[in-house]
Amino acid sequence: MKKGFSGLAVLLLVLLVSGCNKLTQYTISEQEVNQALQKHNNYEKDIGVSGLVNAHIVLSNLTSQIGREEPGKVTLAGNAKINVTSLFGPQQADMQLKMRAQPVFDQQQGAIYLRDMEIVDAQVTPDKMASIMKTLTPYLNQSLKSYFDQKPAYVLSTDRSKGESLAKKFAKGLEVKPGELVIPFTD
């Protein structure tokens, strides 16, 4: 009888502690971040070197990997369709982009920003466009960095859930764990 009681007590303790986790933090899954990133699929930008080469870029299919490739960082993947006009006439290219950023929580806005965005890899097709895109990549990198510095990747909503409402009020920072962002309510 004593063994049964101690097993029940341990089970209750485990359930209590796991239930308390919701009271001490709010977790945002990779899937939730990916759904929010779909709002950024409308990113369009004209970049280039005036008179030499200009490109119209449309970013799509943004997805994130949180804390998996590099601890504390978010890795984004996305496609970019590029229409280039240069001295050689109009051309088109596709880029598979891989970017890395530092997630930062802004408590006043209740928003998570991806700061210090940088392109870490870019695959270009067709291959003949690689040299032109290599020239344009620093401009694209700066443009994406500026865009994500200004536009949040995820915004907490007071309408969606009680957890998001609590996170907006009591957040004490942001932790990046593999596959999730955690907003703790205590230090």
Secondary structure, 3 states (H helix, E strand, C coil): CHHHHHHHHHHHHHHHHHHHHHHHEEEEEHHHHHHHHHHHHHCEEEEEECCCEEEEEEEEEEEEEECCCCCCCEEEEEEEEEEEEECCEEEEEEEEEEEEEEEEEECCCCEEEEEEEEEEEEEEECHHHHHHHHHHHHHHHHHHHHHHHHCCCEECCCCCCHHHHHHHHHCCCCEEECCEEEEECCC
